[in-house]
Amino acid sequence: MTAEYYADDLSPGESLVTLERADAILAATLAGQEWTERASNDRKLASDDPDHIPQRHADKCALRDASAILGTLPWKGYRVAADQLQPFPRAHLTTAEGRRIAGTPVEVEKATALLAVVLLERLQQSMSPEIFRAYQIGEVRGEFRAPIRDDLPRHIRILIAPLLNGGSAWSPVRP
């Protein structure tokens, strides 16, 4: 059943982690309770009804978006192929002990899954009025959403920090 359920999983070019792997990662975390419950209910429906089509579109989109966000960070090493869609695998990427890291590091898979949960939670929250800014130039008026200083959650940034070159654009500036 599991192999069939994940038959239409994300490809390595779409996401830094597959839906199946994200399900396993989030099942072991407190942050992934809603995700895990939703995944479990959908797998149960799939096992009870052979015609059931998995309803994981939002989860897959969140993993793609999380991968895109993480893909912009300054990772150590460099891409193995110039035309690869994701930032991993990377050449000259090693652990603190000097061992070569092949493929996508476990920390990056975890960070992608955790960030996907954060992105889905943000969809359910209303926008805070203080992040909107109004402007007027002559007769033209408008409003835009002000950028958030540090959009990457701290627990995710800490998880991937050893794999980044120096700081990242997501790190808060300290005086």
N, C-alpha and C positions, 0 to 999 in steps of 0.2 A: 504494500500500500504506500509506504513512504516514497519509494522510487517513482511510482506513478504520480503521486501527489506533487512531487517536485520536478516532474518531467519538463515543465515550462519555466524553469528557474532562470534567474538572471545569468548572463554570460560574463566572463571576466572583463570584456570591453564595456559593459554597462555599469558595473558596480565593483567596488573593492571587496565585497563580500556577497556570497550567494544568499538567497532567501533561506535556504535550508540551514546554512551555517549561522545566519543571524538569529534564526529561531532557537538554535542550540545555545548560542551565546546569551541571548536575552532570557532564556528559561532559567539560567543560573544567576540572574541578577534581580534585585528588587526593582530597579528602574523599568524592567521589561514585563511587569505583571500584566498590564492591559494587552500588550502585544502578544504575550504567550497565551492568554485566555482567548484572544481573537483567533490566533493560529490553531489552537487546540480545537475550538468549536468548528472551524472551517475544515480541519482534517477529519473530525468526527462526521460531519456532513458528507464529506467525500467518501468515507468508508461505508456509510449507511446507504448512500445513493450513488451508484456507479456513473450516473449522468451528471452529477454535480460538477460544476466548473468552479475551481478555486477562486475565492473572492479576495484576493490579496493585492489588488491594483494599487491601493494607497500605500501599502507597506513597500512594494517594489519601487514606487515613485520616491518615497522617502529615502530608500537606500541609494537610488540614483542621485538624488539631490545631495545627500550626505557625502557621497563619493565625489561629486563635483566640487563641493566646498573644500573637502580635504585635499583634493587634487591641486588646489591653488597654493598650498603651503610649500615652503622651501625645504623639501626633503633632502637628506644626505644622499650622496651617490648621484647617479644619473640614469636616465631611462636606458634600457637595454636596446630598444629599437626606437628610432626617431618617430615612427608613425604609430606607436602604441597609444591606445586611447586612454589608458589609466597610468598613473605615475609609477606603478609597480608592475613587473619586477624592476629592480634597479641594480646596476653594476656598482661595485665598490661600496656596498652597504653591509656593515658589520655590526655585531653586538658590541657591548662595552668590553667583553672579553676577547674580542678580535675574531670571532667566528663569523663566517659569511652568512648573510641572510638571503635565502633564495625565495622567490615568489613574494607574496604579500605577507608582511609580518603579522603575527597574531594580534599585536597591539593595535595595528591599523584596522584589522577586521573588527575588533571589539569597539574601537572608536567609531567606526562607520555605523555599526548596529546601534550603539548608544546615541549617536547624533541623529540617526533616523527617528528614534523614539522622541527626542527633544523636538525635532521638526514637526512631528505629528501632534505633539502636545501644544505647540505654538499655534497650530491651526485652530485649535479649540478655544484659545484664549482671545478675549477681546483686546483690541489695540488700546494702549494706554494713551490718553490725550496729550501727555507731556512729550511724547515722541513725535508729535506733529508740529510743523512750523508753517505759519502763514507768511505770505509775502505779497507786496504790492509794488509794481513798477509802472508808474503812470496810471493808466486806467486798468491795467492787467493785474488781476489778483489770482492767487493760487495757494495751494497747500501741498506740502510734501512730507514724507516720513523722514525724520532725521536719522542719520546713521547711528547705530548703537556702537559704543566704543569697543566692547569686547563681546562679540556675538558667539564665540566658541566657548561652551561651558568649561569651567576650570578643571573638572575631573577628566574631561576628554583631552584637554590641552596637556595636562600632567602625564596622562597615559602615553601620548605620542612624543613628548618633548625630547627624549633621547634620540629619536630618529630624525629630528629637524636640524637644519643648519642654523646655528645661532638662535635668535628669537624668531617669532613669526609675526605676521601682520595682525594676528589675533591677540597678541599679548598686550596687556594694559601698559600704558606708559606711566612710569613712576618718576616723581620729581627728584 
